[in-house]
Amino acid sequence: MNCLVQDDIERQELEEALSTARRDDPVVVGMDDAKMLADYGASLC
């Protein structure tokens, strides 16, 4: 299991982590900063 814990994760670093997801080895991303989500172009419902 890998864990990225930092305030300034780069887009490429996140994309690399997400690209490793497999049906039998999923990736979970938890963020507690709505501004960071907005900066990555995610929309909040």
N, C-alpha and C positions, 0 to 999 in steps of 0.2 A: 504494500500500500504506500502510495506517495501522498504527501501533503504539502501544498504550497501555502505558506502563511506569510503574507506580506501586504503592505499597503500599496505597493506600486508594481503589481504584476503586469508584465507586458502582454500585449495582444497575442503575439507569436507564442509566448510561453503557455498561455491559456489554450490556444488552438492546438498546440502539441499535446497537451494533457488530454484534451477532449478527443483527439484523433486516436487515442489508444483504447477507447471504449469498445467493448465487445459484449455480446449477449450474455456470456458467462462471466464477464469481468467488467461490470458497468463503472462509470465515472459519476461521482456526485460532486456538485459544485454548490457551495454555500457562501453567500455574500450578505453582509449586513450593512451595505452602503448603497442606498438607492442612487446616489449621484454617480457612483462607479458604473452601475447598470446603465444609466442614461448615457454615460460617456461611451459605452460600447454599443450603443444603438438599440439596446433592449427596451421594449415598451413595458410599462407596468400596468396591470389591469386593476 
